[in-house]
Amino acid sequence: MSEFFAMGGYAGYVWSCYGLTLVILAGNLWFSRRELKAQIQRATRRNQTAETP
């Protein structure tokens, strides 16, 4: 099992790439959810102002 985690001597490179990929994917998910929430709020405000005479 330790050989798997050592990755043939390239563990630092391999695991840092996995970590960086995970951070980028999590950031992408967080930013997209934040933008979706903002777009929904804008659309709701637009609809409320359009309904008011």
C-alpha atoms as one frame of an Amber mdcrd trajectory, in Angstrom:
protein
   0.000   0.000   0.000   2.852   2.389   0.762   4.171   1.837  -2.779   0.846
   3.066  -4.122   1.046   6.281  -2.084   4.720   6.747  -3.005   3.768   6.594
  -6.708   7.174   5.284  -7.716   8.973   8.320  -6.315   6.656  10.850  -7.941
   4.256  11.170  -5.006   4.843  14.883  -4.457   4.017  15.711  -8.046   1.108
  13.299  -8.409  -0.637  14.135  -5.130  -0.147  17.877  -5.599  -1.798  17.581
  -9.026  -4.712  15.680  -7.498  -5.015  18.328  -4.786  -4.863  21.219  -7.236
  -7.480  19.565  -9.435  -9.766  19.090  -6.434  -9.358  22.744  -5.413 -10.118
  23.948  -8.950 -13.216  21.751  -9.253 -14.507  22.830  -5.835 -13.887  26.489
  -6.700 -15.664  26.082 -10.013 -18.666  24.544  -8.258 -18.698  27.285  -5.597
 -18.442  30.151  -8.120 -21.096  28.702 -10.412 -23.557  28.195  -7.545 -22.900
  31.740  -6.347 -23.517  33.125  -9.843 -26.699  31.045 -10.222 -28.017  32.429
  -6.937 -27.219  35.985  -8.082 -28.937  35.427 -11.441 -32.052  34.084  -9.725
 -32.154  37.142  -7.447 -31.781  39.486 -10.425 -34.540  37.709 -12.338 -36.827
  37.825  -9.299 -36.224  41.560  -8.872 -36.816  42.132 -12.595 -40.099  40.229
 -12.452 -41.242  42.126  -9.360 -40.559  45.512 -10.949 -42.222  44.446 -14.217
 -45.398  43.412 -12.375 -45.633  46.710 -10.478 -47.564  49.298 -12.553
